[in-house]
Amino acid sequence: MAETNERTLKTRDRFTVRWVFGNITNELRRQLMAFWLREGALDHPDEAWRRSWEVACVLDDVSSGEVGGICTVAIALDERQRCYGFVRIYIGASNRHPGFNVRLMRQMIEGFEALAGEPGAPQRLIATIENRKIEGRGGQRLLARVGFQPIGRTPQGEMIIERRLVAA
């Protein structure tokens, strides 16, 4: 058991989460696009390029310099013309370790709460849950710990969650 915990700690220490919203360099854009296409998360370079403008946080593998995961937030207006962010998280297949999604979410929330006091900035974050396992009690507890609550379902039956932002 101790060996497993030690291996988990070493894996976690090998990765950092970086806030990059609004600061995507050309080099990082190329890395993000290559990651999505290599992982099969996106199948067209044009869509990968478009999504690169929405990247809020990156999970970096510091030992290899490779991107291990990405959190995007697409900014939009709701039916009342209020700004919100639509959150997506994708972690590469070989990097899906416990806690990485929460690390990305926490960094993303912290970054958007720092912006929430600006006029016109998003006041809430929305996501849909595509992974049915997360809809269970354990997944709901995890989402609640970072402030997300279920608010409904999509026409396809996916759970919709929301988190209000409080200006930092």
C-alpha positions in Angstrom: 0.0 0.0 0.0 2.8 2.5 0.9 4.5 1.8 -2.5 1.2 2.6 -4.3 0.8 5.8 -2.3 4.4 6.8 -3.1 3.9 6.1 -6.8 0.8 8.2 -6.8 2.6 11.1 -5.1 5.4 10.9 -7.6 2.9 11.0 -10.4 1.1 13.9 -9.0 4.3 15.8 -8.4 5.3 15.3 -12.0 2.3 17.5 -13.1 1.5 21.1 -12.6 -1.6 23.1 -13.5 -1.1 26.4 -15.2 -3.6 29.3 -15.7 -3.2 30.5 -19.3 -6.6 32.1 -20.1 -6.0 35.0 -22.6 -2.2 34.3 -22.8 -1.9 31.5 -25.3 1.4 31.8 -27.2 1.8 30.4 -30.7 4.0 27.6 -29.3 1.5 26.6 -26.7 -1.3 26.7 -29.3 0.7 24.2 -31.4 1.2 22.0 -28.4 -2.6 22.1 -27.5 -3.6 21.3 -31.0 -1.1 18.4 -31.2 -2.4 17.0 -27.9 -6.1 17.1 -28.9 -5.4 15.5 -32.3 -3.0 12.9 -30.9 -5.5 11.9 -28.2 -8.4 11.8 -30.6 -10.3 14.3 -28.4 -10.8 16.4 -31.6 -10.6 15.1 -35.1 -10.0 18.3 -37.1 -7.2 20.8 -36.9 -9.5 23.7 -37.5 -11.6 22.8 -34.4 -8.5 22.3 -32.4 -7.2 25.8 -33.4 -10.6 27.4 -32.5 -10.8 25.7 -29.1 -7.2 26.8 -28.3 -8.6 30.3 -27.8 -10.8 28.9 -25.0 -8.1 27.3 -23.0 -8.2 28.4 -19.3 -5.7 25.9 -17.7 -3.2 23.3 -18.8 -2.1 20.2 -17.0 1.7 20.1 -17.8 3.9 17.0 -17.4 7.0 18.8 -16.2 9.2 15.7 -16.8 8.4 15.5 -20.5 7.3 19.1 -21.2 4.1 17.6 -22.8 0.5 18.7 -22.3 -1.3 16.1 -20.1 -4.7 17.7 -20.0 -6.7 20.9 -20.8 -9.6 22.8 -19.3 -11.4 25.1 -21.7 -14.0 27.7 -20.9 -16.1 29.1 -23.8 -17.5 32.5 -22.9 -21.1 33.0 -24.1 -24.3 35.0 -23.3 -27.4 33.4 -21.9 -31.0 34.2 -22.9 -30.9 37.1 -20.5 -27.7 38.5 -22.1 -25.6 37.6 -19.0 -22.1 36.3 -19.5 -21.2 32.7 -18.4 -18.5 30.2 -19.1 -19.0 26.7 -20.5 -16.4 24.4 -19.1 -14.8 21.4 -20.7 -12.0 19.2 -19.3 -10.1 16.7 -21.2 -7.2 14.7 -19.7 -5.1 12.5 -21.9 -5.7 8.7 -21.6 -2.3 8.0 -20.0 -2.7 10.8 -17.5 -6.1 10.1 -16.0 -5.0 9.9 -12.3 -7.2 10.6 -9.3 -7.4 14.3 -8.5 -6.2 15.7 -11.8 -9.6 16.9 -12.9 -10.2 18.6 -9.5 -6.8 20.3 -9.8 -7.8 21.7 -13.2 -11.2 22.7 -11.9 -9.8 24.5 -8.8 -7.2 26.5 -10.9 -9.9 27.4 -13.4 -12.4 28.5 -10.7 -9.7 30.6 -9.0 -8.8 32.2 -12.2 -12.3 33.1 -13.1 -13.1 34.3 -9.6 -10.2 36.7 -10.0 -12.0 38.1 -13.1 -15.5 38.0 -11.7 -15.4 41.6 -10.4 -14.7 43.0 -13.9 -17.8 44.5 -15.7 -19.1 41.9 -18.2 -17.0 39.0 -16.8 -18.7 35.6 -16.3 -20.6 35.3 -13.1 -21.2 31.6 -13.4 -19.7 28.5 -14.9 -21.7 25.7 -16.6 -20.8 22.2 -17.6 -22.5 19.1 -18.8 -21.5 15.7 -17.4 -20.8 13.3 -20.3 -19.3 10.6 -18.0 -22.3 8.8 -16.3 -20.0 7.6 -13.5 -19.7 11.2 -12.3 -23.5 11.4 -11.8 -23.2 9.0 -8.9 -23.0 10.0 -5.2 -19.2 10.1 -5.2 -19.0 12.2 -8.3 -21.7 14.6 -6.9 -19.7 15.0 -3.6 -16.6 15.8 -5.6 -18.4 18.4 -7.7 -20.1 19.9 -4.6 -16.6 20.3 -3.0 -15.6 22.6 -5.8 -19.0 24.4 -5.7 -20.9 22.9 -8.6 -24.6 21.9 -8.3 -26.9 20.1 -10.7 -29.4 22.4 -12.3 -31.0 20.2 -15.0 -30.5 17.9 -18.0 -29.7 18.4 -21.6 -32.2 17.0 -24.2 -29.7 14.1 -24.6 -30.1 13.3 -20.8 -26.7 14.7 -19.7 -26.6 16.3 -16.3 -26.0 20.1 -16.3 -24.1 21.6 -13.4 -23.5 25.2 -12.4 -21.1 27.1 -10.1 -21.7 30.8 -9.2 -18.5 32.9 -9.2 -17.7 35.2 -6.3 -15.3 38.0 -7.1 -11.9 37.4 -5.3 
